[in-house]
């Protein structure tokens, strides 16, 4: 367990009385309210100094309302220092109004438009989407890449077209940890890491493993490879609560990661758990 308060770069919250999340119908264990008070309890002995809220894929017409709601929640718990909001980037120039309105909120640090849910593996290479991502730089916004490992090769092509945008890869591109799959994820991740405008979150690993029976040894090869590729200057911690509760409680994930990084210097750990997040998300 870290001996200092950490920054959680990947927090989800939802209130089903306010917003609609159609995808939750297929995930009964978490298809209920998950509010900031619940998160505080879930952290247990883990001291969290700051959090970044990640959009939760509510009904797209409510994306602005989600950002507005979390802005209000941040007044209750000011540890919420950043919001990564949803915007219809695939609309290209037509997304500008939505992005501009979101960017006017000082808590909004970036945009996430899920790639993982798109059946077309070439979705992220559509000209409109590429243009929408490229335009984020003008607003000072980063982009969270959320995809599965089958979409990683095309994501590399997207990033190459957006050299001025700061990217962070969520959930290490969701390799099939349950099946022990390493390739071609391993080499594609290395290729992505060669672009210095890309960072990577150590998050979401437990939900790609066997939910009921995963062991720390199942995750370690993936953790080691991420650190080898990105170094301690471009990795950051993410809790992915409450989605992570499908496979682990919050303290167990933190302890597992901390054990996997045993032997790292205090400075390296502080960068991973705190300073890199503060730098990337400007919190």
N, C-alpha and C positions, 0 to 999 in steps of 0.2 A: 504494500500500500504506500503511495507517495507520502512523504513527510511534509508536504506543503499543500496549500489549496490549489486546485487545478482549474483549468478552463475546459468546459465541455462544449465542443464545437458542433454538437449534433443532438439537439433537444427537440423533441416533438411534443406538442400539447394539442388537445382538441376538446371542445365542448359541443356535444351533439345536440344541445338545445339551441345552439346559435348557428352552426354551420353544418353542411351536408358533406359526408365522406363516403361515397358509394362503395369504394373498395373495401371498407371495413366489414361489409356484409359477408365477405368470404373469409374473414379472419375473426371468428367468434370470440376467442380468448381476449382480444383487446378492443372489441366492439362495445365500448362504453367510454364515459368521460375519463380523460386523463388530464388533470389540472395541475397547476404549479404546486399546490399543497401535496398532491400525490407524489410529485417528483421529489420534493424535499424529504418525504418519508422514505422513498425508494433509495435515496443516496446513502442512507444508513451512516456508517462511519467515514464515508468519503467526503472530504471537505471540498466543496465546489465554490470557487470565488466568482466565476463569470460563466455565462452560458450564451450560446448562439442558437436561436430558434431556426429550424428548417421547415419550410412549407410542408404541409401534410397531404397534399393532393386533394383538397376539398373540391367541391363543384367549381369548375373554372370561373363561373360568373361571380363567385364569392372570393376570388383571390385577393382583391383589395380589402375586402371586409376581414379576411383572415389577418392580414398585416395590421390593419387598424385595431383588431381585437388584441393581438399580441402586444402592440404598443401600449394598450391600456393595462395589460397584465404586467408589463415591465414597470409600471408605476407602483404596483403592489410588491413586486420583487425586482428591484433595480439591478440584480445580478444579470438579468437579461440585457446584454449590451449590444446584441446584433440580431438582425432578422435577415434570413435568406428567403425571399418571396418568390411567388410563381408569376410568370408572365408568358403570354403566347408568342414566344420568339419565332416560331415557325411562320408567323405572319410577316416577318421581315420588317419593312418600313412601317407597316400598319400597326406594329406593336409599339411604336415609339411613344404614343400617348400613355399607354399603360405603364411603360417603363419609367417615363418622366415623372408620373404621379407617384410611383413607388419611390423613386430616387429622391424626391422632395422630403421624404421622411428620413431624418438623420440616423435612425436605427437601422434602416435597410442598407445592408452592406453588399448584398449580392442577389443573384437570381438563380433559381433552379427550375428548369423545365425538364421533367423526367424523360429520359431516353429509354430506360429499362422496360417500360410498358408498351413500347411500340413494336409491333410485329415485324415491321420492315427494318431490317438491319441497316439499311441505308438512310433511315430517317434523318439522322444528324447531318447528312451531307446535302440535304435539299437546299437549294440556293437561298430560299427565304429564311431557313433556320440559321444557316451560316451567317447571313447578313444580320439577323437579330442578335446573334452572339457577338459578332464583331462590334456592333453598336454599343455594347455595354461599356466599353472603355471610355467613351465620351461622357458617360454618367458617373465614372469612378466606381463601377460595380464589377464584382468578380462573378464567376460562374461555377456553380457546383455541378460536377459531372456525376450523374447517377445512372448507372447502366449495369448490364450483366456482361460476363466475360465474352460472350459471343459477339458483342457489339464493340469490343475494345479496338479491334483493327480499324474500323471506320472512325471511331472516336479520335484515334491518332491523326487521321486525315483531317478531321475537323479542327483539331488544335493547331495543326500546321498552318491552317488558313487564318488563324486568329492570334498572331504573335504579340499583339498589344494587350490581350486580355489575360488576366490572372485566373487560373483554373485551380480547382481542388477536386481530386477524385474521391468520391464517397465510397465507403465500404470496399475499398481496394479492387473495385470492378467486379465484385461478387463472383469469385471463382467457385467452382463446385467442390467445396471443402469436404462435404459429406462423402463424395466419391473419391477424395484424395487427388483430384485433378490439379496438375501443376502446369501442363503445357497444352496449348500455346500461351496461356496466360502469363507464364513466367517471362518469356522473351518479349511479349507485347508490352508488359508492364515496364520492362527495362527500356524499351524503345520510347515509351511515353515519358519516362523519367528523364530522358536526355534533353527534353525541352524544359528549360529552366523557369518557364512561367507556369509550370504545373507542380502542384503540391499534392499530398496524399493523406487522407484520414485513415488512421487505424481505428476502424469502426465497422460494425455490422458483421464481423467474422462469425460470431456465435450463431447467427441465424442462417448462415450458409453451411454450417456443420450439422451433425445429427442432433436435433433439438433435445432429445431425451438422453443421449448417451455420449455427447462429445467430451473429449479430454483435452487438457492443455497441450498435450503432445500433438494433437490433430491440428492445432492452430499455429504452432511455433514455426514450421517451415514457411508459412505465408508471412508471418510477422517478420521473420529474419530476412526474407527476400525484399519486402517493402523497404526495410531500413537499409539494406544493402544498396538498393536502387536509388532511393531518394536521400539517403543520409539523414542525419539528425537536424539538418537545417530546413527540410521541407516535408516533415511529417508532423502530424498533430493528433491528439486524442479526440475520439468521438464516442459518446455513450450510446446513441441511437435508442434512447428510452422514449416510449415504452415498447417499440417494436422488438427490441432486444429481449424483453421479458418472455417472448415465446421460447427462448432457449436458456436464459440466464437472468439472475438478479443483477442489479447494477454493481454492487461490491465485488461479486465473483468475477465479472468481466475486468474490472480494474485490477484486481489481484492477479488474474491470469496474465494480463498484459505486463504488469510489473514484474512478475516472475520470469516471463519470457525475455525481458530486457535486463535481467540480472547480469551484472558485470559492466553495464554502461556507467559512464561517469555521472556525478550529480549534475553537471552542466548539461550533458546530453539529455538527461531525463527532464530537466527543467525546461529545456527548449521544446521537447515533445509535448509535455503536459501544460505548458504555460506560454512561453515567449513566442513560439511560432504562430500560435493561434492569435495572440494579441497583434502580431505584426500583419498577418494575412488579412484578418477581418477588421483590423484597425479598432480594436476594442481595448 
